[in-house]
Amino acid sequence: MDVDGVYRNSMGRKLILLAFWLVGYALGFFAWLVRAPVISFIETFGLSSDMAGALITGFAGSLVMLVGVVTWSYLSSS
């Protein structure tokens, strides 16, 4: 804590959370734009379009969280 009783890293944490949100939003927006050909490709393996959409969403979400947590750990260790 600094003199005002505020954590010094609070702005850094807010910035990181904002970055997580922006990256997640951008990835979701991009996934929506390319969903039709990707779903068509995944359907060739015998999965339904709902299952293909769920796979795409799960992969995108896990990728954003993995990159976010790794980035945050590198930024907080310095």
C-alpha positions, 0 to 999 in steps of 0.5 A: 500500500502507498500513502493513500491506502491504495494498492500501487498495482491496482491500475496494472491489474485493471489494465491486464483485465481490460486487455483480457477482455479486449483479446477475448472480444477480438477473438470471439468477433474473429471466430464469428466471422470465420465460423461458417467455413470452420464449422463446415470443415469440422462437420466433415468429421461427422460432428453436428454444427452445434458440437462444432460451434461448442468446440470452437468456443471452448478452444477460443476461450481456453486459448485466451485464458492460457495466453492471459494467465501466462502473460500476467505471470510474466508481468507480475514476476518482474 
